[in-house]
Amino acid sequence: MTNDDVAVLLSRVALKDRSAFSLLYSRVGAKLFAICLRILKDRSDAEEALQDVFVKIWQRADSFAAGSSSPMAWLVVIARYHCIDRLRARRPVGNSLDEAAEIADLSPDPEETAVMRGEGKRIDTCMEQLDSDRARAVRHAYVEGLSYQELADQFGVPLNTMRTWLRRSLLKLRECLDT
């Protein structure tokens, strides 16, 4: 199915055409389900997420601007962000102080601390070899958990440029750490 076909179906869905919605589901549902499954890592959770994603598509189809982006990319973004939101919602709520007192101390022993400190210094040394913007982007993405879109907005670059920055930076880091 071409992007033009998907765009036509989305425009019909925006007009609340149920047959177009059904056809859209049959054509792109498997791909969106695979994305949900890859992110959520649980089949039943991915199935529920896919249902929610298609509800959002039904409700927001009129907001798709055909000339601004690829229709498949638009659908994938909806699925991806919905799954990420589900993951964030899963985070456990903090325990009470009484429960916390019974938790074993899992902090590293002195040997583990020394090893981690050495590894941290190696990573810091390799990070210094990156351009300062690239290093900050890597830290924001992999330490603070910012999304590609959030990083692209923060650094004022296109989304694909940010993906390229991160990919190339990680390759340089891997190369540095392997030596």
PECOR-V346606 format. One record per run of one state. SS is the DSSP state (helix for helix, strand for strand, loop for the rest). FROM is the first residue (numbers start at 0). LEN is the number of residues. If there is no record, write none. Layout:
ss & from & len
SS & FROM & LEN
SS & FROM & LEN
//
This chain:
ss & from & len
loop & 0 & 2
helix & 2 & 12
loop & 14 & 3
helix & 17 & 23
loop & 40 & 2
helix & 42 & 21
loop & 63 & 7
helix & 70 & 20
loop & 90 & 6
helix & 96 & 5
loop & 101 & 8
helix & 109 & 19
loop & 128 & 3
helix & 131 & 11
loop & 142 & 5
helix & 147 & 8
loop & 155 & 3
helix & 158 & 20
loop & 178 & 1
//
